[in-house]
Amino acid sequence: MTESKLDTTRRIRAELAERWPALFNEGKPVPLAIGIRKTLLAAMPKVTDELIGRVLRSWCFRPQYLAALTAGADRHGLEGIVGTVSDEAANLAAEQLHTLHTHLAEKAKAKREAVQIEEARQAEAKKKKAEQTEPPKANPPAPPSKPKPTPSAMPKPAPVEPPKPSGPVIVVKKRRLPPS
């Protein structure tokens, strides 16, 4: 099984930390000498230029390393202190550190927003599922009406009298027909 690029980079970084612990200390990185890539290639002939480049990029763009690049700080090589960090290099490192922090803050914000959107989507899906599975509700109760009076409190209706004729009354009698 072949090793991934990330695993290879980690393995070489661990080897560098083992061989030169003062230079590649995870807890307290120091500014490296300009041109240390060529020195490392000469000291580690079995490692390719591309791999050394990847390892140094991953090492030198860490926030801890960028923070260590302050103006006037000593630069270190395999043989010891070889120079100092210039104002220009310190300013560039400060800009890169600021950019890195801004990028990480934006990434964290985007992740929080994505989580909130996903939570809202899940809540909406759960609500829809609950609406689909719950039985239909019975008719809601009618609004309260006026209370009905009790029979004893109700007034008695007035007696109903047949209507009085307004004109003369004609009575028609029916005759019986003789049997035929």
PyMOL commands that set and color helices and strands:
alter all, ss='L'
color gray80, all
select helices_A, chain A and resi 5-19+36-43+49-60+63-68+87-133+151-153
alter helices_A, ss='H'
color red, helices_A
select strands_A, chain A and resi 74-77+80-84
alter strands_A, ss='S'
color yellow, strands_A
deselect
rebuild
show_as cartoon
